[in-house]
Amino acid sequence: MEERWTMSQYDIPDYFVIGIGESHTVIDFVNDAPKVAVIKVRWGGLE
């Protein structure tokens, strides 16, 4: 919640990134994002 308060103190809107101490690969994101949208993905060429 401290991050949200800090962001609300800016007079001009901007983009912010809040880290949570976890690292994920792009492949992790690409695999997880379709699950949220209920889309099936089939990988090819990654052997």
Rosetta blueprint (number, residue, H / E / L):
1 M L
2 E H
3 E H
4 R H
5 W H
6 T H
7 M H
8 S H
9 Q L
10 Y L
11 D L
12 I L
13 P L
14 D L
15 Y L
16 F L
17 V L
18 I L
19 G L
20 I L
21 G L
22 E L
23 S L
24 H L
25 T L
26 V H
27 I H
28 D H
29 F H
30 V H
31 N H
32 D H
33 A H
34 P H
35 K H
36 V H
37 A L
38 V L
39 I L
40 K L
41 V L
42 R L
43 W L
44 G L
45 G L
46 L L
47 E L
